[in-house]
Amino acid sequence: MKGLQVALLLSFMLLAACQPSGPLRKVSQGDELAVYDFARAQTFEEGVLPGAVLRISNGIYEISIDRGDRELWWGQWGDTLGDVMIDVDVQQETETDGNAFGIMCRVRGTVGQPQTPDPELVSMMEGDQTATPEAEATEAEAEAEATVEDAETPAATATATEEATPAPEATETGAPTAIPNVTDGDGYLFLIQGSGAYGIFRSSGRSLQPLVDWATSDAINLPPAANKLRAVCVGDYLALYVNDKLVAEAIDDQYSSGQIGLVASSADRLGVRVGFDNLVVHEANVE
């Protein structure tokens, strides 16, 4: 599992509301690509980390943050996708202010994907396991003859043994261990705040660039009410819907594909707990 200690600094400045009057591009919903109901553990990234816990509990994906240092904590999962429409229900489960949470798309990484074994290592392992009985018998006879010869020349054997470097201990055979997937959270973020603000951001190398800076919208339900978010990533077009209302859109071509993610942050010293449910991913097409 990747280390999610990687932090992204988030500024919680609120700007005047400036919402689009209509979409820049008309996007249609295509085939269903993935559904996450969080009914079972290990179906999305989980972990206990210094400062945050990501877990699936009682059919909800929760991000719990124990301190308000404005770091973004996220979990990611699934296939590497390009043009997608992502829907999720999200609820701030604690009453603290100054928190941000939402969806990520085109996140760099392969968390939860099957790992491809090293072909060279697999070939070596298969070679060790395919010895024929005849070859094994011949090897046993050679070892027996060597034992007899060693017994006839004890002085030479003792000298060689004293000067020889001990052989390394044999390692346990098995499937290759996957290299941990560590990322900086590169991708696009579609965020809302418990105060009623929204924004679209690009994350790159731990720096956060606003594509649509913070603004307010009455489409956002304030805590403890839940919100339905939709993030659209198709070509270079990005859009955020809150409760079926378009609140922000942007044009950016930095990333063309990646995983989906769920993210939360807190600026309140008491931290925050955010729950996500009914995560559905569809293919997106520009009409």
N, C-alpha and C positions, 0 to 999 in steps of 0.2 A: 504494500500500500504506500502511496506517495506521502511525503511529509507535508502536511497542510499548515506547518508553522509559517510558511511564506506569507508575508503580510502586504497588503496594499493600502496605502494611506488614502482616506476618503474625506473630503471636505464637505461639511454639511451646511453650506451657504444656500439660503433660499432666495430665489430670484422671482421677479414678477411673472405671473402666469402668461404663457404664450403658446397656445395650443393650435395645432394645424386645423384649418377649416375643412380639409378633405385630404385623402391620401394622395401622395405624389405618384404612387403606382397602384394599380389594381392587382391584388394577389388573390389567387384561389387556393383552396385547400385540396391537397391531393390524397394519395394513399396513406393509410395509417402505418407508421413505422415502428412505434413502440408505445407501450402502455405500462405505467408503474402505479400499482395500487398500494404498494408498501405493505402487503399482507405477510411477507416473509422477510427475514433478515438476509443480509448479503445479496440484496438485489439492487443496491445502490451503495455508493462509497460510505463506509462507516469508520469511525476512529475516535479514540480518546486522546486528545492533544493538549499541550500546555496552553490553556486559555479557552478551549472550546471542545465540545463533544458533538459528534455527528452520529446519529443513530436512527434506526427504524424501531418505533415503539407504538404498539396498539394501532397499527395501520396508518401511521403518520411518520413522515421523515422530519426529524427535528434537528435543528442547529441550535445548541445552547452555548451561549457565550458568557463567561463569568466575570469579565471586566470590560469596561467601556473605553478602549484605547483606539477606536476607529479603525481597527484592522478588519479586513474582509476575510471571512472563512467560508470555504465552499467545498461541496462534494460534486464529483462528476462521474459519468458512467456511460456505457453503451457504445454503439457503433460510431465510427467516424462518418459524419454526415455533412452535407453541403447546404442545400436550400431546404429550410425547415420552418414549420409553424409550431410553436411550443405553447401548450396551455397547462396551467396549474392553479390550484386553489391554495392561497397562502393566508396565514393568520398569525399575527403577533400575539403570543400567548401570555406575555407579561405586560405590565402596565407602564413600564418605564418609557421615557421619551428619547428622542435623538437616535433612532435606529433606522437602518436601511436594509432591505432584503429584496430578493427577486430571482430572476432567471439569468443563466449564462448560455450563450450559444457559441459554437465553433471554438471550444476550449481545447487547447493543445494537450495531447496525452492519449493514453490507451488504457485507462483504469477500467478494470472489469473485463477487458477483452482477452480472449485466449492468446497465450504467448507462443510464438513459434520457436521450437527448440533449435539450438545451434546445430547445424547439419554435421559439422566435424565431430562434435561431441557425441551425437547420436550414432554416427558411423563407428566411432571407437567402442561405444557401449555394445552395439550389435556384434562387432567383431569378437568381443570377450564372451558373448553368450552363444556363439554359433560354432564352438569347437566340436569336432566329431569325436565319437567314442574311440576310433582308431588313433586319432591325434592325442587324446588324453592318455591312452595306454602307452603310446610311445614316450610321452613326456614322463610318465611314472617310471618306466624302465630306465630312462636316462638319469632320473633323480636317484634311483637305487644304485646304479653303477657309480655315480659320483660319490655317494655315501661310502661305498666300499673303498674307493680310492683315497678318500679323505682319511679313513681309519688307518690305512697303511702308512700315511705320512703325517703323523701328528705334529711334528715340529714345524713343518712348513705351514700347516693349517693354522696353528696358533699364531704364528707371526703375521700371516695375512689377515687374520681376524682382528688382531690388535691394531693394525694400521688402517683397516678399512673404515670408511665413513658409514654409519648406520643408515640403512635404507629408510625412506619416509614411510610412515604408517599408511596402510591402504585406506582409501576413503570409501564410504558406503555408496554403492551404486544405486541409481534411481533416476527419475525424470530430472532434467535440468531445472535448476531453480531460476525463476524469472527475476530479472533485474528490477528493483523497485522503480516505479514510475514517478518521477519527480518533475513537477512543472512549476512555472511562475504564475500560473493562472492566466496565460495569454488567451484572449478571446473578447467577446462582447458581453456587456452587462446591461440588463434592463431592470432598473431598481425603482422601488417606491420607499417612502418613509412613513413612519407612524404619524407624522405631523401632517401628511397630505401632500407631500412633494413627490416628484418623479424625475428620472433622468436616464439617459443612455450614455454609456461610457465604453471606451476601448482600453483594455489592459494590455500592456506590453512591457516585459522585463521589469515587473513590479511597479511600473508607473501607470497612473490612471489618467487618461485623457478624456475630457468631456466632449461628446459629440452633440448631446443636448444637455446643457447644464441644468442644475436644479431649478424647478419651477413648481408651482402649486396647481392642483386641480380638484374641483369638487366631485370628480368621478371616483376619487379614492375614499373608501370607507375608513374612518378612524377606528383604532383599536377600542374594544376587543372584537369589532366586526371583521369578518373575513373579506378578502378581495380575490377576484379571478383575474389572473394576468395572462396575457398572450404576447409572446415575442415572435416577431417575424424576421427571418434572416433569409433573404433570397437575392442572389447576385451581390451587388453592392448596396442593396436597399435594406434598411433596418427600421422596424416600427414596434412601438409598444402600445398595447391596448390594456385598459384597466376597466373591468366590469363592462366589457363590450364597447367601450368608447376609445377611439384613437386619441392618445394624448401626446405622442412624440414620434418623430421619424427623422432619419438621418441617412446620409450617403457616405459609405466608407468601403474600401476594397482591401484593407490590410489582411483580413483572414477570409479564406474561401471554404474551409471545412474544419471540422473538429467534433468534440463530444458536447453533450448538453451538461448543464450544471445548475445547482441550486446554491444560493449564496445569502449570507447575512452578515451584518456588522452592527456594532453598538458604540455610541458616543457617551452613553450613560454609565456612571461608575458601577451601577448594579448589574450591568450586562443585560442580556435579553434572551428569550427563547422564542423561536419562530418555527411553526409547523407547516409542512407542505403536504398536499394530498392531490390525488387524481391528476397525476402528471401524464400528459398524452402528447406524443410527437407525430406530426403529419408532414408529409412532403408538401412543399410550397411551390407554386408556379405563378409567374407573372403572366397576366392575360394580355 
